[in-house]
Amino acid sequence: MQNASEQPSDSSVREEPVRLIVITGGPGAGKTAVLDIASRMLHHRIAVLPEAATLLFAGGFPRKESSAARKAAQRAIFHVQHELENLLIEESTVDCVICDRGTLDGLAYWPGPCSEFFAQLGTTREAELQRYSTVIHLRTPIIGYNHQNPLRIETAEQARIIDERIAEAWVGHPQRVFIDNAPDFMAKAHAALAAIVSALPATCTRNLSIPSLP
């Protein structure tokens, strides 16, 4: 039995909380490609979380157009996102978590007023904004939008509207970075990776290996 005067082990002591960084943006913005590159350049003190919506829909969660179904999906996505993040925060084995979307992305897909979203999920905009240290928003391309992802069902115009709604959802975050589109996607990827590296805590940038992109 541990004596009350004993200090916790080094593994339970942190100089600062686990840092959460959001990579967001509308459909077709290039998040998947950027996160794939990021996962290869980062080391063991950094974790990259998968997109909660992809986990749910690929696993068979009903994807219907009714208001009730869309709300059920967004509630499920919100809770899965929270628990994925909380798992890494509570395990405390990494210093930084890069999240494929964040909890406020659900506002862009919610078929009702924002107040209802927060009421049903028992949270506030302020609480969700405070979860994340940095929000990096990759803009959806107006030209060159594609459907390579089989779970992507939106048209180019719908994707553009969702991109704008996501931007609105994160209004008020003090550290938000927009990555605009470029004729060459690799230029956009370089800008996104630079924003990620700038947002990392010092413990995660030591001996960081950044790959050379074409």
C-alpha positions as CSV (number, residue, x, y, z in Angstrom):
1,M,0.0,0.0,0.0
2,Q,1.4,3.4,-1.0
3,N,2.2,5.8,1.8
4,A,0.2,9.1,1.4
5,S,3.5,11.0,1.7
6,E,5.1,9.1,-1.3
7,Q,5.4,11.1,-4.5
8,P,3.8,9.7,-7.7
9,S,6.1,8.0,-10.2
10,D,7.7,10.1,-13.0
11,S,5.3,8.6,-15.5
12,S,2.4,10.3,-13.8
13,V,4.0,13.8,-13.6
14,R,3.7,16.1,-16.5
15,E,5.2,19.5,-17.0
16,E,2.2,20.5,-19.1
17,P,-1.1,18.8,-20.3
18,V,-1.2,16.6,-23.4
19,R,-1.6,19.1,-26.3
20,L,-4.4,18.5,-28.8
21,I,-4.1,19.9,-32.3
22,V,-7.0,19.7,-34.8
23,I,-6.6,19.2,-38.5
24,T,-9.9,20.1,-40.1
25,G,-11.5,21.3,-43.3
26,G,-14.2,20.4,-45.7
27,P,-14.4,17.2,-47.8
28,G,-11.6,16.9,-50.3
29,A,-9.3,19.4,-48.6
30,G,-6.4,16.9,-48.3
31,K,-6.5,16.1,-44.6
32,T,-6.0,12.4,-45.2
33,A,-2.9,12.9,-47.3
34,V,-1.4,15.5,-44.9
35,L,-2.0,13.3,-41.9
36,D,-0.5,10.3,-43.7
37,I,2.7,12.3,-44.3
38,A,2.6,13.7,-40.8
39,S,2.3,10.2,-39.3
40,R,5.5,9.2,-41.1
41,M,7.5,12.2,-39.9
42,L,6.5,12.2,-36.2
43,H,8.0,10.3,-33.3
44,H,6.8,8.3,-30.4
45,R,5.9,11.4,-28.3
46,I,3.1,12.3,-30.8
47,A,-0.1,10.4,-31.7
48,V,-2.3,10.8,-34.7
49,L,-5.9,10.1,-34.2
50,P,-8.2,8.7,-37.0
51,E,-11.4,10.4,-38.0
52,A,-14.2,9.4,-35.7
53,A,-16.8,9.6,-38.5
54,T,-14.8,7.3,-40.7
55,L,-14.5,4.7,-37.9
56,L,-18.3,4.8,-37.3
57,F,-19.5,4.8,-40.9
58,A,-16.9,2.3,-42.1
59,G,-18.0,0.1,-39.2
60,G,-21.6,0.1,-40.3
61,F,-23.2,3.0,-38.4
62,P,-26.4,3.9,-40.3
63,R,-25.9,6.9,-42.7
64,K,-29.4,8.2,-43.5
65,E,-30.7,11.6,-44.5
66,S,-33.4,12.0,-41.9
67,S,-32.9,14.6,-39.3
68,A,-33.1,12.0,-36.5
69,A,-30.4,9.9,-38.2
70,R,-28.1,12.8,-38.8
71,K,-28.4,13.9,-35.2
72,A,-27.8,10.4,-34.0
73,A,-24.7,10.2,-36.2
74,Q,-23.2,13.5,-34.9
75,R,-23.9,12.6,-31.3
76,A,-22.1,9.3,-31.8
77,I,-19.2,11.0,-33.6
78,F,-18.8,13.6,-30.9
79,H,-18.6,10.9,-28.1
80,V,-16.2,8.7,-30.0
81,Q,-14.0,11.8,-30.7
82,H,-14.1,12.7,-27.0
83,E,-13.2,9.2,-25.9
84,L,-10.4,8.8,-28.4
85,E,-8.8,12.0,-27.1
86,N,-9.5,11.2,-23.5
87,L,-7.8,7.8,-23.8
88,L,-4.5,9.4,-24.9
89,I,-4.9,12.2,-22.3
90,E,-5.4,9.8,-19.5
91,E,-2.8,7.3,-20.6
92,S,-0.4,10.3,-20.7
93,T,2.2,8.4,-22.8
94,V,2.5,11.1,-25.5
95,D,2.9,14.9,-25.3
96,C,0.8,15.8,-28.3
97,V,-2.2,14.4,-30.2
98,I,-3.0,15.4,-33.8
99,C,-6.7,14.9,-34.3
100,D,-8.4,14.3,-37.7
101,R,-11.2,16.8,-37.0
102,G,-12.3,18.0,-33.6
103,T,-15.6,17.9,-31.7
104,L,-16.9,21.2,-33.1
105,D,-16.8,19.9,-36.7
106,G,-20.1,18.3,-35.9
107,L,-21.8,21.7,-36.0
108,A,-21.2,21.8,-39.7
109,Y,-23.4,18.7,-40.1
110,W,-25.9,19.3,-37.4
111,P,-29.5,19.7,-38.9
112,G,-30.7,22.2,-36.3
113,P,-29.6,25.2,-34.2
114,C,-26.2,25.3,-32.6
115,S,-27.8,25.6,-29.1
116,E,-29.5,22.3,-29.6
117,F,-26.2,20.6,-30.5
118,F,-24.6,21.8,-27.3
119,A,-27.7,21.1,-25.2
120,Q,-27.9,17.5,-26.4
121,L,-24.2,16.8,-25.9
122,G,-24.0,18.5,-22.5
123,T,-21.3,20.9,-23.4
124,T,-20.6,24.5,-24.5
125,R,-18.7,26.1,-27.4
126,E,-16.2,27.5,-24.9
127,A,-15.5,24.2,-23.4
128,E,-14.8,22.5,-26.8
129,L,-12.7,25.4,-28.0
130,Q,-10.5,25.1,-24.9
131,R,-9.8,21.4,-25.5
132,Y,-7.5,22.2,-28.4
133,S,-4.4,24.3,-28.6
134,T,-4.4,24.9,-32.3
135,V,-6.9,24.5,-35.2
136,I,-5.4,24.0,-38.7
137,H,-8.0,24.4,-41.4
138,L,-7.3,23.1,-44.9
139,R,-9.7,24.7,-47.3
140,T,-11.7,22.6,-49.7
141,P,-10.7,23.2,-53.3
142,I,-13.2,24.9,-55.6
143,I,-11.5,23.3,-58.6
144,G,-10.1,19.7,-58.5
145,Y,-12.5,18.3,-56.0
146,N,-12.6,14.5,-56.2
147,H,-14.5,11.4,-54.9
148,Q,-11.5,9.1,-54.3
149,N,-12.7,8.4,-50.8
150,P,-15.6,6.0,-51.0
151,L,-17.2,7.5,-47.9
152,R,-17.3,10.9,-49.5
153,I,-20.8,11.5,-50.7
154,E,-20.9,15.3,-51.1
155,T,-20.9,17.2,-54.4
156,A,-18.3,19.9,-54.9
157,E,-20.8,22.6,-54.0
158,Q,-21.9,20.8,-50.9
159,A,-18.3,20.3,-49.9
160,R,-17.7,24.0,-50.3
161,I,-20.7,24.8,-48.0
162,I,-19.5,22.4,-45.4
163,D,-16.1,23.9,-45.5
164,E,-17.6,27.3,-44.7
165,R,-19.7,25.9,-41.9
166,I,-16.7,24.3,-40.4
167,A,-14.9,27.6,-40.5
168,E,-17.9,29.2,-38.7
169,A,-17.9,26.4,-36.1
170,W,-14.4,27.2,-34.9
171,V,-14.9,31.0,-34.8
172,G,-13.4,32.2,-31.5
173,H,-10.5,29.9,-31.3
174,P,-7.4,32.0,-30.4
175,Q,-5.0,29.9,-32.5
176,R,-6.5,29.2,-35.9
177,V,-4.5,28.7,-39.1
178,F,-6.0,28.5,-42.6
179,I,-4.2,26.6,-45.3
180,D,-5.4,27.9,-48.7
181,N,-5.4,25.9,-51.9
182,A,-2.5,25.9,-54.3
183,P,-2.2,24.8,-58.0
184,D,0.3,22.2,-56.7
185,F,-1.1,20.1,-53.8
186,M,2.5,19.5,-52.5
187,A,2.7,23.3,-51.8
188,K,-0.4,23.0,-49.7
189,A,0.9,20.0,-47.9
190,H,4.2,21.8,-47.1
191,A,2.3,24.7,-45.6
192,A,0.1,22.3,-43.6
193,L,3.1,20.4,-42.2
194,A,4.9,23.6,-41.3
195,A,1.8,24.7,-39.4
196,I,1.7,21.4,-37.6
197,V,5.4,21.6,-36.6
198,S,4.9,25.2,-35.4
199,A,2.0,24.0,-33.1
200,L,4.0,21.2,-31.5
201,P,5.4,21.5,-28.0
202,A,9.1,21.7,-27.6
203,T,9.3,18.1,-26.4
204,C,8.0,17.0,-29.7
205,T,10.2,19.0,-32.0
206,R,13.6,17.6,-30.8
207,N,15.2,15.3,-33.5
208,L,12.1,15.7,-35.7
209,S,12.5,14.2,-39.1
210,I,10.6,16.1,-41.8
211,P,10.4,14.2,-45.1
212,S,11.3,15.8,-48.4
213,L,8.1,16.2,-50.5
214,P,8.2,16.1,-54.3
